[in-house]
Amino acid sequence: MQFVFPTNLNLGQEQGEGFHQELLRGLTHKLNNLLAVIQGFSSLVLMTDDLDPGVAENMQHIREASVGVTALSERIRASGGCAKISLQPLNLNDYLNVMGNNLAEPFQKAGVGFEFDVQPGVPPISVDPSKLKEILVELLRNASDACAKTQGRAMLKVCGPGVITPESENRVDILISNTGSQIAPEKLQDVFRPFHGTKNSQHLGLGLTIVAMLCHQMNLQIGVASENNTTTFWLSCPVAVA
């Protein structure tokens, strides 16, 4: 299986603490402060008992739009490599036992078959748990959407060192696969690029870009392969140093 990696994003070797990252982080912070004022005052106006219905509807639109911009601001920060990362050892076996129902939720809602295949006794990995959740949720949501269109199935597989990557590299590998869909070879190189998604206009096309950026910041490796009517995302995580 031939994997494609997000090398075309030119992520570089820095860990997201350069001038441009600091600038983007500061600008989004100031933007969020202004949005908080808009949300706060619009909420106060909406609490007025005798508010004209037309004014109330307009204020509700203003508030909803500001909430949407706040969410977009956070995604811009992440896609620019400016997410705050706190690395710590994480036991994947325990983590997936706790998070399993949440991760399987998109498949249950879509009526899509989904299964876990987790090797027991996998060593702890070095990640930011909340950011790993963002990555897994995005990849699994994509798999669920693809399966729902084609009545395919999906799997999350976790392997310890030496099963997929050489044991000497001391990495734990996570594979997320779905059957029933295949990405055209000429589009595979662009899956991690911003605004190159295949979904409708309501989606921004930033999801996999954010995944690639978060992986870069945490020293994870991310790749994608698509052949034989199956698409697989490969996430390789360093084992935590004891």
Beta strands, then each sheet from edge to edge (+ up, - down):
strand 1: 88-90
strand 2: 113-118
strand 3: 125-127
strand 4: 153-159
strand 5: 171-179
strand 6: 221-227
strand 7: 230-238
sheet 1: 1+ 3-
sheet 2: 2+ 4+ 5- 7+ 6-
end
